[in-house]
Amino acid sequence: MEFAATVPFLMLALALVWQVLLLGVTAMYASHGAAEAARQAAVTPDDMARVDEEARKRVRAPWDGREAMTVEVVERDGARFAQVTLAMPVFLPGASGPWDVTGEARVVTEVEPRGVTP
């Protein structure tokens, strides 16, 4: 009788642990994608398609889908940052929820973007 009463609580605890695991994996992929995007943006600052492609190579499916992942390079406080935003899955990878996880990495410029004077 007691076991039957605790099963729903055990299942809820298991679901919460699984969701935290998905949050961690999503954050890891966002961080790896941002680092790769920053590296590529340092080498080819004018080619956003290449930056996007390289960032997506570091992220596994289904997190790398067009609707689940965005890559951008932003300027803030005189520095450039690569940001990768991933849709946070709810319970199953690929089932996007209302939250996003963003990873960010600073672009250490090796080549100045065209049109920018030092």
Secondary structure, 3 states (H helix, E strand, C coil): CHHHHHHHHHHHHHHHHHHHHHHHHHHHHHHHHHHHHHHHHHHCCCCHHHHHHHHHHCCCCCCCCCCCEEEEEEEECCEEEEEEEEEEECCCCCCEEEEEEEEEEEECCCCCCCCCCC
